[in-house]
Amino acid sequence: MWLQIIASIFIIYLGHLSWNYLKNRFSKEKNRDLVQIQTRKYQKIIEEMQENAHSTANLCNTGVDPENLSNTESFQISIDPLMQEDLESFMNEIL
């Protein structure tokens, strides 16, 4: 009886060791580098802010008011005629 108990514990221990070996041998360890991920996100935000600052500065240097872009000829956006009519009717309803 004691021999069966010891043999069972030994088999369970060998199974545990082989499971750990297989797990470590054939799986990739997950490492998350949170510092680099956050640094890249921060750099991306900084680049976007600098691009927006440069585009606003370029508009100011050309004498164009960035708040009134729709009134200038150089920044006209082509709008579908149906969309233009819908927009005009909406604006007329508001006013």
N, C-alpha and C positions, 0 to 999 in steps of 0.2 A: 504494500500500500504506500509506504513512504517512497519507494522507488518510483511509483507512478506519479506521485505529486512532484517529485524532483525532476523527473523526465518532462512532465507537462510544463513546469516553470522554465526549464532549459529550452524547450521548443518555442515557447512564447518569446523568450529572450532572443533566440536566434532569429525568429520572425521579425522582431522589432529592429534588430541590427540590420537585417537585410533590407527592410523597408526604408530605414534611414539612409543606407548606402545607395539604394536605387533612387531615392528622392534627391539626394545630393548630387548624384552622378548625372542624372538625365533631366533635371529641371534647372531653369535659369533663376538665379537669385534676383529678387526684385529690389532694386535700389532706386529710390526717388530722391533726386537732388533738388530739393525745394529751393535752395538758394539760387541756383542757376536759372530755374524756371521763372522765379520772381524777378530776377535781374533782367532776363530777356523781355519780360512783359513791361517792365519799367522803361527799358531802352526803347521799346516800340512806341510807348506813349509819348516819350520825350521827342522821338523823331516826328510823330504825327503833329505834336504841338509846334515844333520848329517849322514844319512844312506849312502849317496854317498861318504861322506868324510871317513867313516869307511871302506867301501869297497875298496876305493882307497888306504887308509893306509894299509889295509891288503895285497893288491897286492904289495905294495912297500916293506912291511916287508918280503914277500916271495921271493923277488929278481926278480919279474916279472915286466917287463916294461909295464905299462898299455896301452901305445900307440901301442905296438907290440903284442897284445893278439893273433892275428891270427897266429903268427909264433911259438907259444909255444904249446907243446903237451898237457899240462894239461887243456888248454882252447879251444880245438878244438870243433867246432860246427858241428853236423852232417848235411850235405847238401844233398838234393836230387840230384842224378847223373845228371838228365836233367838240373837242375838249375846250377850245377857245370859247365857243358859244356857251357851253355849260358853265364855264368860269364867269363869263360876262353876266349870264342870267343869275348866277349865285350872288355875284357882287351887287347886282341891281336889287335883288331881294333884301340884302342886308341893309343897303342904303335906303 
